[in-house]
Amino acid sequence: MSKVRDENDTVMDEARVLIDLVIGKGCPACQKIIQHLCEEDPELAHKLRLR
């Protein structure tokens, strides 16, 4: 996370890099981040149609 924060200027850039990193780690990592988003921000998860 520190690397993502330190090397990017905007929140959008940070999010983009984080998502790219997770996708690169495969399906189990993607499922974990989706689960985390659903738990931490149900409204965002709904908007992204993750549920």
Biopython code that builds the backbone (N, CA, C, O; Angstrom):
import numpy as np
from Bio.PDB.StructureBuilder import StructureBuilder

atoms = [
    (1, "MET", "N", (0.820, -1.193, 0.000)),
    (1, "MET", "CA", (0.000, 0.000, 0.000)),
    (1, "MET", "C", (0.863, 1.256, 0.000)),
    (1, "MET", "O", (0.528, 2.238, -0.661)),
    (2, "SER", "N", (1.956, 1.232, 0.726)),
    (2, "SER", "CA", (2.832, 2.412, 0.760)),
    (2, "SER", "C", (3.349, 2.738, -0.628)),
    (2, "SER", "O", (3.401, 3.904, -1.020)),
    (3, "LYS", "N", (3.730, 1.715, -1.366)),
    (3, "LYS", "CA", (4.237, 1.934, -2.716)),
    (3, "LYS", "C", (3.161, 2.562, -3.601)),
    (3, "LYS", "O", (3.443, 3.479, -4.372)),
    (4, "VAL", "N", (1.933, 2.067, -3.487)),
    (4, "VAL", "CA", (0.822, 2.619, -4.279)),
    (4, "VAL", "C", (0.604, 4.080, -3.915)),
    (4, "VAL", "O", (0.437, 4.920, -4.799)),
    (5, "ARG", "N", (0.604, 4.388, -2.634)),
    (5, "ARG", "CA", (0.376, 5.775, -2.191)),
    (5, "ARG", "C", (1.524, 6.694, -2.601)),
    (5, "ARG", "O", (1.296, 7.805, -3.082)),
    (6, "ASP", "N", (2.745, 6.233, -2.412)),
    (6, "ASP", "CA", (3.908, 7.084, -2.642)),
    (6, "ASP", "C", (4.164, 7.380, -4.116)),
    (6, "ASP", "O", (4.699, 8.436, -4.453)),
    (7, "GLU", "N", (3.791, 6.462, -4.990)),
    (7, "GLU", "CA", (4.145, 6.603, -6.397)),
    (7, "GLU", "C", (3.021, 7.176, -7.268)),
    (7, "GLU", "O", (3.158, 7.229, -8.491)),
    (8, "ASN", "N", (1.911, 7.606, -6.653)),
    (8, "ASN", "CA", (0.791, 8.119, -7.430)),
    (8, "ASN", "C", (0.302, 9.440, -6.845)),
    (8, "ASN", "O", (0.273, 9.637, -5.631)),
    (9, "ASP", "N", (-0.081, 10.336, -7.753)),
    (9, "ASP", "CA", (-0.454, 11.680, -7.337)),
    (9, "ASP", "C", (-1.919, 11.819, -6.929)),
    (9, "ASP", "O", (-2.238, 12.622, -6.052)),
    (10, "THR", "N", (-2.801, 11.060, -7.542)),
    (10, "THR", "CA", (-4.228, 11.220, -7.260)),
    (10, "THR", "C", (-4.823, 9.928, -6.724)),
    (10, "THR", "O", (-4.254, 8.850, -6.891)),
    (11, "VAL", "N", (-5.955, 10.049, -6.089)),
    (11, "VAL", "CA", (-6.667, 8.884, -5.565)),
    (11, "VAL", "C", (-7.071, 7.967, -6.714)),
    (11, "VAL", "O", (-7.018, 6.744, -6.582)),
    (12, "MET", "N", (-7.472, 8.552, -7.835)),
    (12, "MET", "CA", (-7.848, 7.732, -8.996)),
    (12, "MET", "C", (-6.667, 6.915, -9.492)),
    (12, "MET", "O", (-6.822, 5.743, -9.834)),
    (13, "ASP", "N", (-5.485, 7.526, -9.531)),
    (13, "ASP", "CA", (-4.291, 6.782, -9.942)),
    (13, "ASP", "C", (-3.980, 5.663, -8.963)),
    (13, "ASP", "O", (-3.621, 4.558, -9.370)),
    (14, "GLU", "N", (-4.118, 5.947, -7.666)),
    (14, "GLU", "CA", (-3.877, 4.934, -6.644)),
    (14, "GLU", "C", (-4.829, 3.758, -6.818)),
    (14, "GLU", "O", (-4.416, 2.599, -6.768)),
    (15, "ALA", "N", (-6.106, 4.065, -7.022)),
    (15, "ALA", "CA", (-7.108, 3.011, -7.197)),
    (15, "ALA", "C", (-6.808, 2.171, -8.434)),
    (15, "ALA", "O", (-6.904, 0.944, -8.401)),
    (16, "ARG", "N", (-6.448, 2.834, -9.512)),
    (16, "ARG", "CA", (-6.147, 2.134, -10.765)),
    (16, "ARG", "C", (-4.969, 1.178, -10.588)),
    (16, "ARG", "O", (-5.029, 0.028, -11.024)),
    (17, "VAL", "N", (-3.920, 1.644, -9.959)),
    (17, "VAL", "CA", (-2.732, 0.809, -9.741)),
    (17, "VAL", "C", (-3.062, -0.354, -8.806)),
    (17, "VAL", "O", (-2.637, -1.484, -9.048)),
    (18, "LEU", "N", (-3.814, -0.083, -7.745)),
    (18, "LEU", "CA", (-4.187, -1.140, -6.806)),
    (18, "LEU", "C", (-5.008, -2.221, -7.502)),
    (18, "LEU", "O", (-4.760, -3.411, -7.311)),
    (19, "ILE", "N", (-5.977, -1.812, -8.302)),
    (19, "ILE", "CA", (-6.797, -2.785, -9.027)),
    (19, "ILE", "C", (-5.949, -3.596, -9.998)),
    (19, "ILE", "O", (-6.114, -4.811, -10.105)),
    (20, "ASP", "N", (-5.045, -2.930, -10.705)),
    (20, "ASP", "CA", (-4.156, -3.650, -11.625)),
    (20, "ASP", "C", (-3.303, -4.674, -10.886)),
    (20, "ASP", "O", (-3.107, -5.788, -11.373)),
    (21, "LEU", "N", (-2.800, -4.306, -9.718)),
    (21, "LEU", "CA", (-1.996, -5.233, -8.926)),
    (21, "LEU", "C", (-2.807, -6.445, -8.482)),
    (21, "LEU", "O", (-2.331, -7.578, -8.548)),
    (22, "VAL", "N", (-4.027, -6.201, -8.030)),
    (22, "VAL", "CA", (-4.884, -7.295, -7.567)),
    (22, "VAL", "C", (-5.235, -8.220, -8.721)),
    (22, "VAL", "O", (-5.171, -9.440, -8.575)),
    (23, "ILE", "N", (-5.607, -7.656, -9.868)),
    (23, "ILE", "CA", (-5.941, -8.477, -11.034)),
    (23, "ILE", "C", (-4.760, -9.368, -11.413)),
    (23, "ILE", "O", (-4.936, -10.530, -11.778)),
    (24, "GLY", "N", (-3.569, -8.811, -11.322)),
    (24, "GLY", "CA", (-2.371, -9.577, -11.661)),
    (24, "GLY", "C", (-2.116, -10.755, -10.732)),
    (24, "GLY", "O", (-1.394, -11.686, -11.089)),
    (25, "LYS", "N", (-2.706, -10.719, -9.545)),
    (25, "LYS", "CA", (-2.505, -11.804, -8.578)),
    (25, "LYS", "C", (-3.516, -12.934, -8.750)),
    (25, "LYS", "O", (-3.399, -13.968, -8.093)),
    (26, "GLY", "N", (-4.505, -12.753, -9.620)),
    (26, "GLY", "CA", (-5.437, -13.835, -9.935)),
    (26, "GLY", "C", (-6.788, -13.748, -9.248)),
    (26, "GLY", "O", (-7.078, -12.821, -8.492)),
    (27, "CYS", "N", (-7.596, -14.746, -9.542)),
    (27, "CYS", "CA", (-8.986, -14.785, -9.066)),
    (27, "CYS", "C", (-9.138, -14.764, -7.538)),
    (27, "CYS", "O", (-9.990, -14.035, -7.030)),
    (28, "PRO", "N", (-8.347, -15.534, -6.798)),
    (28, "PRO", "CA", (-8.523, -15.505, -5.342)),
    (28, "PRO", "C", (-8.313, -14.096, -4.759)),
    (28, "PRO", "O", (-9.040, -13.685, -3.854)),
    (29, "ALA", "N", (-7.336, -13.372, -5.270)),
    (29, "ALA", "CA", (-7.081, -12.011, -4.788)),
    (29, "ALA", "C", (-8.236, -11.089, -5.168)),
    (29, "ALA", "O", (-8.637, -10.231, -4.380)),
    (30, "CYS", "N", (-8.765, -11.266, -6.368)),
    (30, "CYS", "CA", (-9.905, -10.450, -6.808)),
    (30, "CYS", "C", (-11.117, -10.708, -5.918)),
    (30, "CYS", "O", (-11.814, -9.770, -5.531)),
    (31, "GLN", "N", (-11.370, -11.966, -5.595)),
    (31, "GLN", "CA", (-12.501, -12.297, -4.727)),
    (31, "GLN", "C", (-12.329, -11.678, -3.336)),
    (31, "GLN", "O", (-13.301, -11.220, -2.735)),
    (32, "LYS", "N", (-11.110, -11.665, -2.833)),
    (32, "LYS", "CA", (-10.852, -11.068, -1.516)),
    (32, "LYS", "C", (-11.127, -9.569, -1.520)),
    (32, "LYS", "O", (-11.736, -9.048, -0.586)),
    (33, "ILE", "N", (-10.684, -8.877, -2.559)),
    (33, "ILE", "CA", (-10.905, -7.434, -2.582)),
    (33, "ILE", "C", (-12.384, -7.108, -2.787)),
    (33, "ILE", "O", (-12.889, -6.126, -2.242)),
    (34, "ILE", "N", (-13.077, -7.935, -3.575)),
    (34, "ILE", "CA", (-14.519, -7.739, -3.754)),
    (34, "ILE", "C", (-15.239, -7.945, -2.427)),
    (34, "ILE", "O", (-16.111, -7.157, -2.060)),
    (35, "GLN", "N", (-14.874, -9.005, -1.708)),
    (35, "GLN", "CA", (-15.475, -9.267, -0.403)),
    (35, "GLN", "C", (-15.220, -8.105, 0.551)),
    (35, "GLN", "O", (-16.124, -7.671, 1.265)),
    (36, "HIS", "N", (-14.000, -7.609, 0.561)),
    (36, "HIS", "CA", (-13.647, -6.494, 1.438)),
    (36, "HIS", "C", (-14.459, -5.241, 1.084)),
    (36, "HIS", "O", (-14.966, -4.561, 1.975)),
    (37, "LEU", "N", (-14.580, -4.942, -0.195)),
    (37, "LEU", "CA", (-15.372, -3.785, -0.615)),
    (37, "LEU", "C", (-16.829, -3.932, -0.198)),
    (37, "LEU", "O", (-17.449, -2.969, 0.253)),
    (38, "CYS", "N", (-17.372, -5.128, -0.345)),
    (38, "CYS", "CA", (-18.764, -5.371, 0.039)),
    (38, "CYS", "C", (-18.980, -5.155, 1.536)),
    (38, "CYS", "O", (-20.019, -4.641, 1.949)),
    (39, "GLU", "N", (-18.010, -5.543, 2.337)),
    (39, "GLU", "CA", (-18.120, -5.389, 3.791)),
    (39, "GLU", "C", (-17.886, -3.949, 4.226)),
    (39, "GLU", "O", (-18.603, -3.435, 5.084)),
    (40, "GLU", "N", (-16.893, -3.300, 3.644)),
    (40, "GLU", "CA", (-16.497, -1.963, 4.086)),
    (40, "GLU", "C", (-17.334, -0.838, 3.485)),
    (40, "GLU", "O", (-17.518, 0.200, 4.119)),
    (41, "ASP", "N", (-17.840, -1.032, 2.273)),
    (41, "ASP", "CA", (-18.609, 0.024, 1.624)),
    (41, "ASP", "C", (-19.743, -0.589, 0.793)),
    (41, "ASP", "O", (-19.652, -0.667, -0.432)),
    (42, "PRO", "N", (-20.814, -1.022, 1.476)),
    (42, "PRO", "CA", (-21.917, -1.675, 0.776)),
    (42, "PRO", "C", (-22.541, -0.802, -0.320)),
    (42, "PRO", "O", (-22.973, -1.317, -1.351)),
    (43, "GLU", "N", (-22.587, 0.492, -0.101)),
    (43, "GLU", "CA", (-23.167, 1.387, -1.107)),
    (43, "GLU", "C", (-22.337, 1.370, -2.399)),
    (43, "GLU", "O", (-22.893, 1.286, -3.494)),
    (44, "LEU", "N", (-21.022, 1.449, -2.267)),
    (44, "LEU", "CA", (-20.147, 1.373, -3.436)),
    (44, "LEU", "C", (-20.272, 0.008, -4.104)),
    (44, "LEU", "O", (-20.340, -0.078, -5.330)),
    (45, "ALA", "N", (-20.301, -1.042, -3.319)),
    (45, "ALA", "CA", (-20.442, -2.394, -3.868)),
    (45, "ALA", "C", (-21.734, -2.507, -4.672)),
    (45, "ALA", "O", (-21.763, -3.130, -5.733)),
    (46, "HIS", "N", (-22.796, -1.902, -4.160)),
    (46, "HIS", "CA", (-24.070, -1.919, -4.882)),
    (46, "HIS", "C", (-23.961, -1.154, -6.196)),
    (46, "HIS", "O", (-24.421, -1.630, -7.234)),
    (47, "LYS", "N", (-23.351, 0.031, -6.154)),
    (47, "LYS", "CA", (-23.182, 0.827, -7.366)),
    (47, "LYS", "C", (-22.335, 0.113, -8.408)),
    (47, "LYS", "O", (-22.567, 0.243, -9.610)),
    (48, "LEU", "N", (-21.348, -0.647, -7.931)),
    (48, "LEU", "CA", (-20.478, -1.405, -8.842)),
    (48, "LEU", "C", (-21.082, -2.756, -9.208)),
    (48, "LEU", "O", (-20.490, -3.520, -9.971)),
    (49, "ARG", "N", (-22.255, -3.046, -8.665)),
    (49, "ARG", "CA", (-22.976, -4.304, -8.912)),
    (49, "ARG", "C", (-22.122, -5.522, -8.525)),
    (49, "ARG", "O", (-22.047, -6.512, -9.253)),
    (50, "LEU", "N", (-21.490, -5.412, -7.366)),
    (50, "LEU", "CA", (-20.674, -6.513, -6.862)),
    (50, "LEU", "C", (-21.512, -7.499, -6.080)),
    (50, "LEU", "O", (-21.053, -8.604, -5.792)),
    (51, "ARG", "N", (-22.706, -7.134, -5.735)),
    (51, "ARG", "CA", (-23.602, -8.030, -4.990)),
    (51, "ARG", "C", (-24.735, -8.439, -5.854)),
    (51, "ARG", "O", (-25.604, -9.193, -5.416)),
]
sb = StructureBuilder()
sb.init_structure("model")
sb.init_model(0)
sb.init_chain("A")
sb.init_seg("    ")
for serial, (resi, resn, name, xyz) in enumerate(atoms, 1):
    if name == "N":
        sb.init_residue(resn, " ", resi, " ")
    sb.init_atom(name, np.array(xyz, "f"), 0.0, 1.0, " ", f" {name:<3s}", serial, name[0])
structure = sb.get_structure()
